[in-house]
C-alpha cells in the first residue's frame, strides 16, 4: 500500500528467534493489524520463515468498551509450556 513502516526489533531478537526456530513453535503476536503483522514478519524473517503463526488485532481480540487484551488462553496451548519474549 506504499505506507512507511517503522519497526525496531529488540537487540539480538532476530538471532534468538532463528536459534529457537527448530526447537519450538513460534508465534508473532502484535497489537497491529493483519497488514502490519504480515509486513513485520517479512521484515523480521529476511529470506527464511521463522514464525509458525501470527496473531494480530481483529474482532476476536477486542473486548467490550474498546479494551484490547491479549488472552493467552486463546492460543489453545498449555500455559505451562508458553514463553513470552
Backbone as JSON, one array per atom type, in Angstrom:
{
  "sequence": "XXXXXXXXXXXXXXXXXXXXXXXXXXXXXXXXXXXXXXXXXXXXXXXXXXXXXXXXXXXXXXXXXXXXXXXXXXXXXXXXXXXXX",
  "N": [[0.8, -1.2, 0.0], [2.17, 1.12, 0.06], [2.64, 2.66, 2.33], [4.85, 3.87, 4.83], [6.69, 1.87, 7.12], [7.69, 1.72, 10.34], [9.84, 0.01, 12.3], [11.31, -1.32, 15.14], [13.41, -3.74, 16.28], [14.04, -5.66, 19.17], [17.3, -5.76, 20.7], [19.3, -8.4, 19.5], [17.1, -10.02, 19.0], [16.37, -11.17, 16.51], [18.44, -13.01, 16.09], [18.09, -14.71, 18.31], [15.49, -15.76, 17.87], [15.87, -17.14, 15.46], [17.59, -19.16, 16.34], [15.9, -20.56, 18.02], [14.02, -21.53, 16.28], [13.81, -24.23, 15.17], [13.25, -25.64, 17.41], [11.03, -24.94, 18.91], [7.53, -23.91, 18.76], [6.84, -20.95, 17.12], [5.18, -17.92, 17.5], [4.13, -14.9, 16.21], [2.89, -12.15, 17.84], [1.04, -9.36, 17.74], [-0.18, -6.04, 18.42], [-0.86, -4.74, 16.24], [-2.46, -4.39, 12.97], [-3.59, -6.92, 10.58], [-2.23, -6.47, 8.17], [0.01, -5.02, 9.09], [1.18, -7.0, 10.74], [1.87, -8.96, 8.85], [3.72, -7.56, 7.27], [5.65, -6.97, 9.2], [6.53, -9.55, 9.83], [7.67, -10.29, 7.39], [9.78, -8.44, 7.26], [11.22, -9.12, 9.55], [11.94, -11.77, 9.13], [13.65, -11.97, 6.93], [14.94, -13.96, 4.51], [14.32, -16.58, 5.28], [11.58, -18.26, 6.57], [10.46, -17.95, 9.94], [8.4, -17.87, 11.77], [5.57, -19.69, 12.92], [2.92, -18.99, 13.1], [0.77, -16.06, 13.12], [-0.67, -13.59, 15.19], [-2.9, -11.0, 15.31], [-4.39, -7.69, 15.57], [-7.79, -7.93, 15.61], [-11.36, -8.54, 15.43], [-11.67, -10.75, 17.1], [-10.07, -10.36, 19.3], [-10.72, -8.04, 20.6], [-12.19, -6.49, 23.4], [-15.14, -5.57, 25.28], [-16.1, -2.12, 25.27], [-13.97, -1.06, 23.89], [-11.59, -2.06, 24.87], [-8.43, -3.53, 24.71], [-6.98, -6.65, 24.81], [-4.65, -9.24, 25.42], [-5.28, -12.39, 25.56], [-3.84, -15.12, 26.56], [-4.84, -17.68, 26.78], [-6.39, -18.02, 24.58], [-4.72, -18.96, 22.64], [-4.79, -21.68, 22.77], [-2.91, -23.35, 23.82], [-0.85, -25.09, 26.21], [-0.3, -23.33, 29.13], [1.75, -23.93, 30.75], [3.82, -24.42, 29.11], [4.43, -22.15, 27.71], [6.12, -19.3, 26.61], [6.8, -15.91, 26.75], [8.46, -13.62, 24.82]],
  "CA": [[0.0, 0.0, 0.0], [3.05, 2.26, -0.04], [2.84, 3.37, 3.59], [6.1, 3.55, 5.51], [6.54, 1.08, 8.34], [8.83, 1.91, 11.21], [9.9, -1.1, 13.22], [12.56, -1.53, 15.85], [13.44, -5.03, 16.95], [14.89, -5.68, 20.36], [18.66, -6.26, 20.4], [19.52, -9.84, 19.41], [15.84, -10.76, 18.84], [16.39, -12.0, 15.31], [19.36, -14.13, 16.32], [17.47, -15.63, 19.28], [14.37, -16.43, 17.22], [16.4, -18.09, 14.48], [18.13, -20.31, 17.07], [14.77, -21.3, 18.58], [13.12, -21.92, 15.2], [13.6, -25.67, 15.01], [13.08, -26.26, 18.72], [9.74, -24.58, 19.5], [6.57, -23.24, 17.89], [6.98, -19.5, 17.26], [4.0, -17.15, 17.1], [4.25, -13.45, 16.29], [1.66, -11.61, 18.38], [1.16, -7.91, 17.71], [-1.4, -5.24, 18.54], [-1.08, -4.15, 14.91], [-3.42, -5.01, 12.07], [-3.08, -8.05, 9.82], [-1.24, -5.94, 7.23], [1.21, -4.71, 9.86], [1.79, -8.27, 11.16], [2.5, -9.59, 7.68], [4.91, -6.78, 6.89], [6.65, -7.14, 10.25], [7.11, -10.88, 9.67], [8.55, -10.24, 6.22], [10.99, -7.69, 7.61], [11.94, -9.85, 10.59], [12.39, -13.08, 8.68], [14.56, -11.93, 5.79], [14.64, -14.96, 3.48], [13.89, -17.86, 5.86], [10.46, -18.13, 7.51], [10.74, -18.42, 11.3], [7.17, -17.92, 12.56], [4.57, -20.67, 12.53], [1.62, -18.32, 13.05], [0.75, -14.68, 13.61], [-1.93, -13.13, 15.78], [-2.92, -9.55, 15.13], [-5.6, -7.04, 16.03], [-9.04, -8.11, 14.88], [-12.51, -8.59, 16.32], [-11.55, -11.85, 18.08], [-9.24, -9.99, 20.44], [-11.22, -6.81, 21.21], [-13.18, -6.66, 24.44], [-16.16, -4.53, 25.3], [-15.6, -0.8, 25.65], [-12.74, -0.8, 23.14], [-10.4, -2.51, 25.59], [-7.66, -4.5, 23.96], [-6.25, -7.52, 25.72], [-4.08, -10.45, 24.84], [-5.63, -13.5, 26.43], [-3.02, -16.23, 26.08], [-5.63, -18.91, 26.71], [-6.93, -18.11, 23.22], [-3.77, -19.68, 21.8], [-5.09, -23.1, 22.81], [-1.68, -24.06, 24.2], [-0.63, -25.2, 27.63], [0.42, -22.19, 29.68], [2.95, -24.48, 31.39], [4.86, -24.51, 28.08], [4.36, -20.91, 26.93], [7.1, -18.29, 26.98], [6.66, -14.65, 26.02], [9.75, -12.92, 24.69]],
  "C": [[0.84, 1.26, 0.0], [3.27, 3.04, 1.23], [4.15, 2.92, 4.23], [5.8, 2.77, 6.79], [7.82, 1.23, 9.14], [8.81, 0.84, 12.29], [11.28, -1.15, 13.84], [12.46, -2.87, 16.55], [14.37, -4.93, 18.15], [16.26, -6.24, 19.99], [18.71, -7.79, 20.48], [18.25, -10.66, 19.21], [15.89, -11.68, 17.63], [17.29, -13.22, 15.48], [18.73, -15.17, 17.25], [16.34, -16.43, 18.63], [14.86, -17.47, 16.22], [16.99, -19.33, 15.15], [17.01, -21.18, 17.64], [13.9, -21.97, 17.52], [12.83, -23.4, 15.11], [13.37, -26.4, 16.32], [11.69, -26.03, 19.31], [8.81, -24.02, 18.42], [6.68, -21.74, 18.15], [5.77, -18.79, 16.68], [4.3, -15.67, 17.27], [2.9, -12.91, 16.75], [1.85, -10.1, 18.48], [-0.19, -7.25, 17.91], [-1.73, -4.57, 17.21], [-2.12, -4.92, 14.11], [-2.79, -6.19, 11.33], [-2.0, -7.59, 8.84], [0.08, -5.65, 7.93], [1.93, -6.0, 10.25], [2.51, -8.93, 10.0], [3.77, -8.87, 7.26], [6.02, -6.92, 7.92], [7.32, -8.51, 10.13], [8.06, -10.92, 8.49], [9.87, -9.56, 6.56], [11.85, -8.46, 8.61], [12.61, -11.1, 10.04], [13.44, -13.07, 7.6], [14.12, -12.97, 4.75], [14.03, -16.25, 4.04], [12.73, -17.65, 6.83], [10.82, -18.67, 8.89], [9.47, -18.55, 12.13], [6.2, -18.96, 12.01], [3.2, -20.03, 12.33], [1.81, -16.85, 13.41], [-0.64, -14.39, 14.16], [-1.85, -11.62, 15.78], [-4.26, -9.0, 15.57], [-6.75, -7.33, 15.07], [-10.16, -8.32, 15.89], [-12.45, -9.72, 17.35], [-10.86, -11.42, 19.36], [-9.72, -8.72, 21.14], [-12.26, -7.14, 22.25], [-14.2, -5.55, 24.37], [-15.55, -3.2, 25.74], [-14.28, -0.45, 25.0], [-11.47, -1.14, 23.92], [-9.72, -3.59, 24.77], [-6.9, -5.35, 24.96], [-5.75, -8.73, 24.95], [-4.31, -11.58, 25.84], [-4.9, -14.74, 25.9], [-3.77, -17.55, 26.03], [-6.21, -19.11, 25.32], [-5.97, -18.82, 22.26], [-4.09, -21.17, 21.74], [-3.88, -23.95, 23.13], [-1.6, -24.13, 25.72], [0.18, -24.01, 28.12], [1.68, -22.65, 30.42], [4.13, -24.53, 30.4], [4.87, -23.28, 27.18], [5.33, -19.88, 27.48], [6.88, -17.07, 26.12], [8.01, -13.96, 26.01], [9.48, -11.55, 24.11]]
}
